Amino acid sequence: MPETMTLLSYYLIRKLIATAAALKHKPPRHLGFTLACQTVLASWMLLATGACRDPQDLWRRALERIAANEVANRPGRIEPRVVKRRRTHYPYMHQSRQELRRRLPLT
């Protein structure tokens, strides 16, 4: 169920970005996802608290704000999902702790 809600929210934000892009004749992939999320959350807060008197105006301003936030062209952003380097230089533990303790030099 949480995965379904996350996926639904993601597509809702993407639909909102596509709508804002169509209104301003911009490609949807050039608009920022994070600011769109923040705009939606702020709009919901204004509607929930009753601070917004005109929901239509709020909707229009939200779309304009989303369309105004263009991200830079970032070619070649596909990155492999690997660990670049380890944080420590200690070797991996391949034996039991008891065996490793036996091998430690006595001080």
Long-range contacts (C-beta under 8 A, 24 or more apart in sequence): 12-40, 13-37, 13-40, 16-40, 16-62, 16-63, 16-66, 17-66, 19-63, 20-63, 20-64, 20-66, 20-67, 21-67, 23-63, 23-67, 24-64, 24-67, 26-67, 26-70, 30-70, 30-71, 30-73, 31-66, 31-67, 31-69, 31-70, 31-71, 32-66, 32-69, 32-70, 32-71, 35-65, 35-66, 35-69, 36-66, 36-69, 39-65, 39-66
